[in-house]
């Protein structure tokens, strides 16, 4: 996994919304996710697919990662979705309602065929598996390790809580088990982990409460449904000044110990071991990627 690559925000864009398809890069999310599934009515599927195809082919998203959520391939639209977006050089295909390894492998097979036919290097198109039900949660680790195309796994909460016979709450207790299994599976396999959307765009306090929960659990980012949520999310994920200063001190202490040929490092009376160093390096990398200028230790 690329330590310095930020995938904090993934902004959902309905595939049938021409204006948002054209201009959504101006909000500067880390990724845009063009949706061909739930936000598009049955009668608009073909039109939305064509619009997304032309968007991918013609608009410069200026470094923002481009993701497309396809329809399930067992339905009437999924195969056509893959054909179109792969040929348009999409970065990532988001696979909805992923429950088993076979779901991922079936999509992978189709992607590989289209890449070969289109002269695209096989393996270029990545997959993000969205887990939206209890079976997918149970199989999260097996799903996460089943394909080299997988760049991450994501939680889709609305279908999940419905299947669990419950509903969403601000505290998020109903999602704790699913979130935990997804983040553990992602960390065990080196993938990114993405949290579900927060649907009430007017509830800023509730949104930030949920962001703090998923950040503490270890998620890399979150799916969003409104551009107003982007800056709030990015600010919440930015390391604090105190965290940055602590990380800098740790890395300086490591350099000084290496210069002396010492294998023992301590800072403020505490031993500095490998996990502490890794967290410090991640803090500095995240700060730099967030636009914070960091002076290198001499």
TARA-V192757 format. One record per pair of residues at least 12 apart in sequence whose ideal C-beta (glycine too) atoms are under 10 Angstrom apart, sorted by the first residue. I is the first residue (numbers start at 0). J is the second residue. D is the distance in Angstrom with one decimal. If there is no record, write none. Layout:
I_J_D, I_J_D
This chain:
0_150_8.4, 0_151_8.9, 0_185_9.0, 0_186_9.5, 0_188_9.4, 0_189_4.9, 0_190_6.9, 0_191_6.6, 0_219_8.7, 1_150_9.6, 1_191_9.3, 1_284_9.5, 1_288_10.0, 2_277_9.4, 2_280_7.4, 2_281_6.4, 2_283_9.9, 2_284_5.1, 2_285_8.6, 2_288_9.1, 3_281_9.3, 3_283_9.7, 3_284_4.7, 3_285_8.1, 3_287_7.0, 3_288_5.3, 4_29_8.4, 4_64_8.8, 4_150_9.7, 4_191_8.6, 4_219_9.3, 4_284_9.3, 4_288_7.5, 5_29_5.0, 5_30_9.3, 5_64_9.6, 5_219_8.3, 5_220_7.8, 5_233_8.4, 5_236_8.2, 5_284_9.4, 5_285_7.5, 5_287_10.0, 5_288_4.8, 5_289_7.2, 6_28_9.8, 6_29_5.2, 6_30_6.2, 6_64_7.2, 6_66_9.9, 6_91_9.8, 6_127_9.7, 6_150_8.4, 6_151_7.2, 6_191_5.3, 6_192_9.4, 6_193_7.3, 6_219_5.3, 6_220_4.8, 6_221_9.8, 7_28_8.3, 7_29_5.3, 7_30_9.0, 7_193_9.3, 7_210_9.6, 7_214_9.5, 7_218_9.2, 7_219_6.9, 7_220_4.1, 7_221_7.2, 7_223_9.5, 7_229_8.7, 7_232_5.9, 7_233_5.9, 7_235_8.8, 7_236_4.9, 7_237_9.3, 7_285_9.2, 7_288_9.3, 7_289_8.7, 8_26_8.9, 8_27_8.7, 8_28_4.2, 8_29_4.9, 8_30_7.0, 8_31_9.4, 8_32_10.0, 8_63_9.8, 8_193_9.6, 8_220_6.0, 8_221_6.8, 8_222_8.3, 8_223_5.6, 8_226_9.5, 8_228_7.6, 8_229_5.1, 8_230_9.2, 8_231_9.6, 8_232_5.2, 8_233_6.5, 8_236_8.7, 9_28_6.7, 9_29_6.9, 9_30_4.4, 9_31_7.5, 9_32_5.0, 9_64_8.1, 9_66_6.5, 9_68_9.9, 9_91_9.4, 9_93_8.5, 9_127_8.6, 9_151_9.5, 9_153_8.0, 9_191_10.0, 9_193_6.2, 9_194_9.7, 9_196_9.2, 9_220_6.3, 9_221_7.3, 9_222_4.9, 9_223_6.6, 9_229_10.0, 9_232_9.9, 10_23_6.3, 10_24_9.6, 10_26_6.6, 10_27_9.5, 10_28_4.1, 10_29_8.7, 10_30_7.2, 10_31_5.3, 10_32_6.5, 10_33_9.8, 10_63_9.0, 10_66_9.5, 10_222_8.1, 10_223_5.0, 10_224_7.8, 10_225_8.1, 10_226_6.6, 10_228_8.3, 10_229_6.6, 10_232_10.0, 11_23_9.6, 11_28_9.7, 11_31_8.3, 11_32_5.2, 11_33_8.5, 11_34_5.6, 11_37_9.5, 11_38_7.2, 11_66_9.5, 11_68_8.0, 11_93_9.9, 11_196_6.9, 11_222_6.3, 11_223_6.7, 11_224_5.1, 11_225_8.7, 12_28_9.6, 12_31_5.6, 12_32_6.6, 12_33_5.2, 12_34_6.5, 12_38_8.5, 12_51_8.9, 12_54_9.0, 12_65_10.0, 12_66_9.6, 12_67_9.7, 12_68_9.8, 12_224_9.5, 12_226_9.9, 13_33_8.1, 13_34_5.6, 13_35_9.0, 13_36_10.0, 13_37_9.2, 13_38_4.0, 13_39_6.4, 13_40_10.0, 13_43_9.2, 13_47_7.6, 13_50_9.9, 13_51_10.0, 13_224_9.8, 14_32_9.8, 14_33_5.1, 14_34_5.4, 14_35_4.6, 14_36_8.5, 14_38_7.1, 14_39_5.3, 14_43_8.2, 14_44_8.6, 14_46_8.7, 14_47_3.6, 14_48_7.0, 14_49_9.5, 14_50_6.3, 14_51_4.8, 14_52_9.8, 14_54_8.7, 14_67_7.7, 14_68_8.4, 14_69_9.9, 14_80_9.3, 14_84_10.0, 15_33_9.9, 15_34_8.8, 15_35_8.8, 15_38_7.4, 15_39_5.1, 15_40_7.6, 15_42_9.9, 15_43_4.7, 15_44_8.7, 15_46_6.6, 15_47_4.3, 15_48_9.6, 15_50_6.9, 15_51_9.1, 16_33_9.4, 16_34_9.3, 16_38_8.2, 16_39_9.3, 16_47_8.7, 16_50_8.6, 17_46_9.7, 17_47_9.6, 17_50_6.1, 17_53_9.8, 17_54_8.7, 19_31_8.9, 19_33_9.1, 19_54_9.8, 19_226_9.0, 20_33_6.6, 20_47_9.1, 20_50_6.0, 20_51_6.8, 20_53_8.6, 20_54_4.5, 20_55_9.4, 20_58_7.7, 21_50_9.4, 21_53_9.9, 21_54_7.0, 21_57_9.4, 21_58_6.5, 22_58_8.9, 23_54_9.3, 23_58_9.4, 23_60_8.3, 23_63_8.4, 23_226_7.6, 24_58_7.5, 24_59_7.9, 24_60_4.7, 24_61_5.7, 24_62_8.9, 24_63_5.3, 24_65_9.3, 25_61_9.3, 25_226_8.6, 26_63_9.2, 26_223_9.5, 26_225_9.5, 26_226_4.1, 26_227_9.0, 26_228_9.8, 26_229_5.6, 26_230_8.8, 27_61_8.6, 27_62_9.5, 27_63_7.2, 27_226_9.2, 27_229_7.0, 27_230_8.9, 27_233_8.7, 28_60_10.0, 28_63_6.5, 28_64_8.8, 28_220_9.4, 28_223_6.9, 28_226_7.7, 28_228_9.2, 28_229_5.2, 28_230_9.9, 28_232_8.8, 28_233_8.7, 29_62_9.5, 29_63_7.0, 29_64_6.5, 29_219_9.4, 29_220_6.7, 29_229_8.8, 29_232_9.4, 29_233_8.3, 29_236_9.9, 29_288_9.4, 30_60_9.4, 30_63_6.4, 30_64_3.9, 30_65_7.3, 30_66_5.4, 30_90_8.0, 30_91_7.6, 30_93_9.8, 30_127_9.2, 30_193_9.2, 30_220_8.1, 30_222_9.3, 30_223_9.8, 31_54_9.4, 31_60_6.7, 31_63_5.9, 31_64_7.5, 31_65_5.9, 31_66_6.8, 31_67_9.3, 31_90_9.8, 32_64_9.1, 32_65_8.4, 32_66_4.3, 32_67_7.2, 32_68_5.9, 32_91_8.5, 32_93_6.1, 32_127_8.6, 32_129_10.0, 32_153_9.6, 32_193_9.7, 32_222_6.9, 32_223_8.9, 32_224_9.9, 33_47_8.5, 33_48_9.8, 33_50_8.7, 33_51_4.8, 33_52_9.9, 33_54_6.9, 33_55_7.9, 33_65_7.3, 33_66_7.1, 33_67_4.8, 33_68_7.2, 33_69_9.8, 33_84_8.2, 33_89_8.4, 33_93_9.2, 34_47_8.4, 34_51_8.9, 34_66_9.4, 34_67_7.8, 34_68_4.7, 34_69_9.3, 34_70_9.8, 34_93_8.4, 34_95_9.3, 34_224_9.9, 35_47_5.6, 35_48_6.0, 35_50_9.6, 35_51_6.4, 35_67_6.4, 35_68_6.2, 35_69_5.7, 35_70_5.9, 35_76_7.2, 35_77_8.9, 35_79_9.4, 35_80_5.3, 35_83_8.9, 35_84_8.2, 35_93_9.6, 35_95_9.5, 36_67_9.5, 36_68_5.1, 36_69_6.8, 36_70_5.1, 36_71_7.9, 36_74_9.4, 36_76_8.5, 36_77_8.9, 36_80_8.6, 36_93_8.6, 36_95_5.3, 36_96_8.9, 36_129_9.6, 37_68_8.1, 37_70_9.2, 37_95_7.8, 37_155_9.4, 37_157_8.9, 37_158_9.4, 38_68_8.7, 38_224_9.2, 39_51_9.6, 39_68_9.7, 39_70_8.5, 39_76_9.0, 41_70_10.0, 41_75_8.8, 41_76_8.6, 44_70_7.2, 44_74_9.6, 44_75_8.1, 44_76_5.0, 44_79_8.3, 44_80_8.5, 45_76_8.1, 45_79_7.9, 45_83_9.9, 47_76_9.5, 47_80_9.4, 48_67_9.3, 48_69_9.2, 48_70_9.2, 48_76_7.4, 48_79_6.3, 48_80_6.0, 48_82_9.1, 48_83_5.2, 48_84_8.1, 49_83_7.5, 51_65_9.4, 51_67_6.1, 51_69_9.9, 51_80_8.5, 51_83_7.2, 51_84_6.6, 51_87_7.6, 51_89_8.5, 52_67_9.5, 52_80_9.6, 52_82_9.4, 52_83_4.5, 52_84_6.8, 52_86_7.5, 52_87_4.8, 52_89_9.2, 53_83_9.7, 53_87_8.0, 54_67_9.6, 54_87_8.1, 55_67_7.7, 55_83_8.6, 55_84_6.5, 55_85_9.8, 55_86_9.0, 55_87_3.7, 55_88_6.4, 55_89_5.6, 55_90_9.0, 56_83_9.9, 56_86_8.7, 56_87_5.0, 56_88_7.6, 57_87_9.3, 60_90_9.2, 63_90_9.3, 64_89_9.7, 64_90_5.1, 64_91_6.6, 64_125_9.3, 64_150_9.3, 65_84_8.9, 65_87_9.1, 65_88_8.6, 65_89_5.7, 65_90_4.8, 65_91_7.3, 66_84_9.5, 66_89_7.3, 66_90_6.5, 66_91_4.3, 66_92_7.4, 66_93_5.3, 66_125_8.8, 66_127_6.4, 66_150_9.6, 66_151_9.8, 66_153_9.9, 66_222_9.7, 67_80_7.2, 67_81_9.2, 67_83_8.7, 67_84_4.6, 67_85_9.4, 67_87_8.7, 67_89_5.1, 67_90_8.9, 67_91_7.6, 67_92_5.9, 67_93_6.6, 67_124_10.0, 67_127_9.8, 68_80_8.8, 68_84_9.9, 68_91_9.7, 68_92_8.0, 68_93_4.1, 68_94_8.1, 68_95_5.9, 68_127_8.6, 68_129_7.4, 68_153_9.8, 68_155_9.7, 68_222_9.7, 69_81_6.1, 69_83_9.2, 69_84_7.0, 69_89_9.6, 69_92_5.8, 69_93_7.1, 69_94_6.9, 69_95_7.2, 69_106_7.9, 69_109_9.9, 70_95_7.4, 70_96_9.9, 71_94_8.4, 71_95_6.2, 71_96_6.2, 71_97_9.6, 71_102_8.5, 71_105_10.0, 71_106_9.4, 72_94_8.6, 72_102_8.5, 72_105_6.1, 72_106_6.0, 72_108_9.7, 72_109_6.6, 73_102_9.1, 73_105_8.4, 77_94_9.2, 77_95_9.0, 77_105_9.6, 77_106_8.1, 77_109_8.5, 78_106_9.6, 78_109_6.5, 78_113_9.6, 80_92_8.2, 80_109_9.8, 81_94_9.8, 81_106_6.9, 81_109_5.0, 81_110_6.1, 81_112_9.1, 81_113_6.2, 81_124_8.9, 82_109_8.1, 82_110_9.8, 82_112_9.3, 82_113_5.7, 82_116_9.0, 82_117_9.2, 83_113_9.2, 84_110_9.5, 84_113_9.1, 84_124_8.2, 85_109_8.4, 85_110_5.7, 85_111_9.4, 85_112_9.1, 85_113_4.3, 85_114_6.2, 85_116_9.1, 85_117_6.7, 85_119_6.9, 85_123_8.8, 85_124_5.4, 86_113_6.5, 86_114_9.0, 86_116_8.3, 86_117_4.9, 86_118_9.8, 86_119_7.9, 87_117_9.4, 88_114_10.0, 88_117_8.7, 88_119_7.0, 88_123_8.0, 88_124_8.2, 89_110_9.8, 89_123_9.6, 89_124_6.4, 89_125_9.0, 90_123_8.7, 90_124_7.6, 90_125_6.5, 90_127_9.8, 90_150_8.9, 91_124_7.5, 91_125_4.6, 91_126_6.9, 91_127_5.2, 91_148_9.2, 91_149_9.8, 91_150_6.2, 91_151_8.2, 92_106_6.9, 92_107_9.6, 92_109_9.7, 92_110_6.8, 92_124_6.2, 92_125_7.4, 92_126_5.5, 92_127_7.2, 92_128_9.8, 92_148_8.7, 93_125_9.9, 93_126_7.9, 93_127_4.6, 93_128_8.1, 93_129_5.8, 93_151_9.3, 93_153_7.2, 93_155_9.6, 93_193_9.4, 93_222_9.2, 94_106_5.4, 94_107_9.4, 94_126_5.9, 94_127_6.9, 94_128_5.2, 94_129_6.2, 94_130_9.7, 94_142_9.6, 94_149_9.3, 94_152_9.8, 94_153_9.5, 95_127_10.0, 95_128_9.1, 95_129_5.2, 95_130_9.7, 95_131_6.8, 95_153_9.7, 95_155_7.2, 95_158_9.0, 96_128_9.7, 96_129_7.0, 96_130_8.4, 96_131_4.9, 96_132_6.7, 96_134_9.8, 96_135_7.5, 96_155_7.5, 96_158_6.9, 97_126_9.1, 97_127_9.2, 97_128_4.1, 97_129_5.8, 97_130_5.5, 97_131_7.4, 97_132_8.8, 97_134_9.5, 97_135_5.4, 97_138_8.5, 97_139_9.2, 97_142_6.0, 97_149_9.9, 97_152_7.8, 97_153_8.9, 97_155_9.0, 98_128_9.6, 98_130_7.8, 98_131_8.3, 98_132_6.0, 98_133_8.9, 98_134_4.4, 98_135_4.5, 98_136_9.2, 98_137_8.8, 98_138_6.6, 98_142_8.3, 99_134_7.2, 99_135_7.8, 99_137_9.8, 99_138_5.8, 99_141_7.9, 99_142_7.2, 99_145_9.1, 100_128_9.8, 100_138_7.0, 100_141_5.3, 100_142_5.9, 100_143_9.7, 100_144_8.8, 100_145_4.4, 100_146_8.4, 101_138_10.0, 101_142_9.8, 101_145_8.9, 102_128_7.7, 102_135_8.4, 102_138_9.3, 102_142_7.8, 102_145_9.4, 103_126_6.4, 103_128_5.8, 103_141_9.6, 103_142_6.1, 103_143_9.4, 103_145_5.4, 103_146_5.4, 103_148_8.1, 103_149_6.9, 103_152_9.9, 104_145_6.5, 104_146_6.8, 104_148_9.9, 106_124_9.9, 106_126_6.5, 106_128_9.0, 106_146_9.0, 106_148_8.8, 107_122_9.6, 107_124_9.3, 107_126_6.7, 107_145_8.6, 107_146_5.4, 107_147_9.1, 107_148_5.6, 107_149_8.9, 110_122_9.0, 110_123_9.2, 110_124_5.1, 110_125_9.3, 110_126_7.5, 110_146_10.0, 110_148_7.1, 111_124_8.7, 111_148_8.7, 121_148_9.7, 122_146_9.9, 122_147_6.9, 122_148_6.5, 123_148_9.1, 124_148_7.0, 125_146_9.5, 125_147_9.4, 125_148_5.5, 125_149_7.2, 125_150_4.3, 125_151_8.4, 126_145_9.9, 126_146_6.5, 126_147_9.6, 126_148_4.6, 126_149_5.2, 126_150_7.0, 126_151_8.7, 126_152_9.7, 127_148_9.6, 127_149_7.4, 127_150_6.1, 127_151_5.0, 127_152_7.2, 127_153_5.9, 127_190_9.0, 127_191_8.1, 127_193_7.3, 128_142_5.5, 128_143_7.6, 128_145_8.8, 128_146_8.6, 128_148_9.8, 128_149_6.2, 128_150_9.5, 128_151_7.7, 128_152_4.9, 128_153_7.1, 128_181_9.8, 128_184_9.9, 128_190_8.9, 129_151_9.5, 129_152_7.7, 129_153_4.6, 129_154_7.6, 129_155_4.9, 129_158_9.5, 129_193_8.3, 129_195_9.1, 129_222_8.8, 130_142_7.1, 130_143_9.5, 130_152_6.1, 130_153_6.9, 130_154_6.0, 130_155_6.7, 130_156_9.9, 130_158_9.6, 130_159_7.7, 130_177_7.4, 130_180_8.7, 130_181_6.1, 130_184_8.9, 130_195_9.8, 131_153_8.9, 131_154_7.7, 131_155_3.6, 131_156_7.9, 131_157_7.7, 131_158_4.1, 131_159_5.6, 131_160_9.9, 131_161_9.4, 131_162_8.2, 131_177_9.5, 131_195_8.8, 132_155_8.4, 132_158_5.9, 132_159_5.9, 132_161_8.9, 132_162_5.0, 132_163_8.8, 132_177_9.4, 133_158_9.9, 133_159_7.0, 133_162_5.7, 133_163_6.4, 133_176_9.3, 133_177_8.0, 134_162_8.7, 135_152_8.9, 135_154_9.2, 135_155_8.8, 135_158_9.5, 135_159_8.2, 135_162_9.8, 135_177_8.8, 135_180_9.5, 135_181_8.9, 136_154_8.4, 136_159_7.3, 136_162_9.8, 136_163_9.5, 136_174_10.0, 136_176_7.2, 136_177_4.7, 136_178_9.3, 136_179_9.4, 136_180_5.3, 136_181_7.0, 136_184_9.2, 137_177_9.9, 137_180_7.8, 138_180_9.4, 138_184_9.0, 139_152_6.6, 139_154_9.4, 139_177_8.4, 139_179_9.7, 139_180_4.9, 139_181_5.4, 139_182_9.2, 139_183_7.7, 139_184_4.0, 139_185_8.3, 139_187_9.5, 139_188_9.7, 139_192_9.8, 140_152_9.6, 140_180_7.7, 140_181_9.5, 140_183_7.4, 140_184_4.3, 140_185_9.3, 140_187_6.2, 140_188_7.4, 141_184_8.4, 141_188_10.0, 142_181_9.6, 142_184_7.3, 142_188_9.3, 142_190_9.8, 143_181_8.4, 143_183_9.3, 143_184_4.2, 143_185_6.1, 143_186_9.3, 143_187_7.1, 143_188_4.2, 143_189_8.9, 143_190_5.5, 143_192_9.2, 144_184_8.0, 144_187_7.7, 144_188_4.7, 144_189_9.3, 144_190_8.8, 145_188_9.2, 149_185_9.6, 149_188_7.8, 149_189_9.6, 149_190_5.9, 149_191_9.4, 150_189_9.8, 150_190_6.5, 150_191_6.1, 151_181_9.8, 151_185_6.7, 151_188_9.9, 151_190_4.9, 151_191_3.5, 151_192_6.4, 151_193_5.9, 151_219_7.4, 151_220_8.8, 152_180_9.9, 152_181_5.7, 152_182_9.0, 152_184_6.3, 152_185_5.5, 152_188_8.6, 152_190_5.9, 152_191_7.8, 152_192_6.2, 152_193_7.4, 153_181_7.8, 153_185_9.4, 153_191_8.6, 153_192_7.5, 153_193_3.8, 153_194_7.6, 153_195_7.5, 153_218_9.5, 153_220_9.1, 153_221_9.2, 153_222_6.6, 154_174_7.2, 154_177_5.9, 154_178_6.2, 154_180_9.5, 154_181_5.4, 154_182_9.1, 154_192_8.2, 154_193_7.1, 154_194_5.8, 154_195_4.6, 154_196_9.6, 154_213_9.0, 154_218_8.6, 154_221_9.5, 154_222_8.6, 155_177_9.7, 155_193_9.7, 155_194_9.9, 155_195_5.8, 155_196_8.3, 155_222_8.2, 156_171_9.0, 156_173_8.5, 156_174_5.8, 156_177_7.6, 156_178_9.0, 156_194_8.3, 156_195_3.8, 156_196_7.5, 156_197_9.2, 156_198_9.3, 156_222_9.6, 157_195_7.6, 157_196_8.1, 157_198_8.0, 158_195_9.9, 159_173_8.6, 159_174_7.3, 159_177_5.9, 159_195_8.0, 160_173_5.7, 160_174_7.3, 160_177_9.0, 160_195_9.6, 163_176_9.3, 163_177_8.5, 167_195_8.8, 167_197_8.8, 167_198_7.8, 167_199_9.5, 167_205_10.0, 167_209_9.4, 168_205_9.7, 168_209_10.0, 169_197_9.6, 169_199_9.6, 169_202_8.3, 169_204_8.6, 169_205_5.1, 169_206_9.6, 169_208_5.9, 169_209_7.2, 169_212_9.4, 170_208_8.3, 170_209_9.4, 170_212_8.4, 171_194_9.7, 171_195_9.8, 171_208_8.3, 171_209_6.3, 171_212_5.5, 171_213_8.4, 171_216_9.6, 174_194_8.7, 174_195_7.5, 174_209_9.2, 174_212_8.8, 174_213_9.2, 174_216_10.0, 175_212_8.7, 175_216_8.5, 177_195_9.0, 178_192_8.6, 178_194_7.0, 178_195_8.6, 178_212_8.1, 178_213_6.8, 178_216_5.6, 178_217_9.3, 178_218_7.5, 179_216_6.9, 179_217_9.5, 181_193_8.7, 181_194_8.6, 181_195_9.9, 181_216_9.2, 181_218_8.3, 182_194_9.0, 182_213_8.5, 182_216_5.4, 182_217_4.9, 182_218_6.0, 182_219_9.1, 183_216_9.6, 183_217_8.8, 185_217_8.3, 185_218_8.4, 185_219_7.9, 186_217_6.7, 190_219_9.0, 191_218_8.7, 191_219_4.6, 191_220_7.2, 192_213_8.7, 192_216_8.5, 192_217_7.0, 192_218_4.9, 192_219_5.5, 192_220_8.1, 192_221_9.9, 193_213_9.1, 193_218_6.7, 193_219_6.6, 193_220_5.3, 193_221_6.4, 193_222_6.0, 194_209_7.7, 194_210_8.3, 194_212_8.7, 194_213_4.2, 194_214_9.1, 194_216_8.3, 194_218_4.8, 194_219_8.9, 194_220_7.2, 194_221_4.3, 194_222_6.9, 194_223_10.0, 194_232_10.0, 195_209_8.9, 195_213_8.7, 195_218_9.9, 195_221_7.5, 195_222_6.1, 196_209_9.8, 196_221_7.6, 196_222_4.7, 196_223_6.5, 196_224_5.0, 196_225_9.2, 196_228_8.9, 197_209_5.3, 197_210_8.0, 197_213_9.8, 197_221_7.6, 197_222_8.9, 197_223_7.8, 197_224_7.8, 197_225_9.2, 197_228_7.2, 197_232_9.5, 198_224_6.6, 198_225_9.4, 199_224_9.7, 199_225_9.8, 200_223_9.1, 200_224_6.8, 200_225_4.2, 200_226_9.4, 200_227_6.2, 200_228_6.7, 201_225_9.4, 201_227_9.2, 203_227_8.5, 203_228_8.7, 203_231_6.7, 206_221_9.2, 206_223_9.2, 206_225_9.6, 206_227_9.4, 206_228_6.2, 206_231_6.5, 206_232_8.2, 206_235_9.3, 207_228_9.7, 207_231_6.4, 207_232_8.8, 207_234_9.3, 207_235_6.3, 209_221_8.0, 210_228_8.9, 210_231_7.3, 210_232_5.9, 210_234_9.5, 210_235_4.7, 210_236_7.8, 211_235_6.7, 213_232_9.9, 213_235_9.7, 213_236_9.9, 214_232_9.3, 214_235_6.4, 214_236_6.3, 218_236_9.5, 219_236_8.8, 220_232_7.6, 220_233_9.6, 220_236_7.6, 221_235_9.5, 221_236_9.0, 233_289_6.9, 233_290_9.2, 234_289_9.0, 236_285_7.3, 236_288_9.9, 236_289_7.4, 237_285_7.6, 237_286_7.2, 237_288_9.7, 237_289_4.7, 237_290_8.5, 237_291_7.2, 238_281_9.0, 238_282_4.9, 238_283_8.1, 238_284_9.6, 238_285_5.6, 238_286_4.8, 238_287_9.9, 238_289_7.4, 238_291_7.5, 239_282_9.4, 239_286_9.5, 240_286_9.5, 240_291_9.0, 242_278_9.3, 242_279_9.1, 242_282_5.4, 242_283_9.6, 242_285_9.2, 242_286_8.2, 243_279_9.5, 243_282_6.4, 243_283_7.1, 243_285_9.3, 243_286_5.2, 243_287_9.9, 243_291_6.9, 243_293_7.1, 244_282_9.9, 245_266_8.8, 245_267_9.3, 245_275_9.7, 245_278_9.5, 245_279_7.4, 245_282_7.8, 246_275_9.5, 246_276_9.4, 246_278_7.5, 246_279_3.9, 246_280_7.6, 246_281_8.4, 246_282_4.0, 246_283_5.2, 246_284_9.5, 246_285_9.5, 246_286_7.9, 246_293_9.0, 247_279_7.9, 247_282_8.9, 247_283_7.1, 247_286_9.5, 247_293_7.4, 247_294_8.2, 247_295_9.3, 247_296_6.5, 248_266_6.0, 248_267_8.1, 248_271_9.4, 248_279_8.4, 248_296_9.1, 249_264_8.4, 249_266_6.1, 249_267_9.9, 249_269_9.9, 249_271_5.8, 249_275_6.2, 249_276_6.4, 249_278_8.3, 249_279_4.0, 249_280_8.7, 249_282_8.9, 249_283_9.3, 249_296_9.9, 250_271_9.6, 250_276_7.5, 250_279_5.6, 250_280_7.1, 250_282_9.5, 250_283_6.9, 250_293_10.0, 250_295_9.1, 250_296_5.7, 251_266_8.8, 251_279_9.9, 251_296_4.5, 251_297_8.6, 252_264_5.4, 252_265_7.4, 252_266_4.7, 252_267_9.3, 252_271_5.9, 252_275_9.9, 252_276_9.3, 252_279_9.5, 252_296_9.4, 253_266_9.2, 253_271_6.8, 253_275_9.5, 253_276_6.0, 253_279_8.3, 253_280_9.5, 253_296_9.0, 254_296_5.9, 254_297_8.5, 255_296_9.1, 256_271_8.3, 264_276_8.2, 266_279_10.0, 283_295_9.5, 283_296_9.7
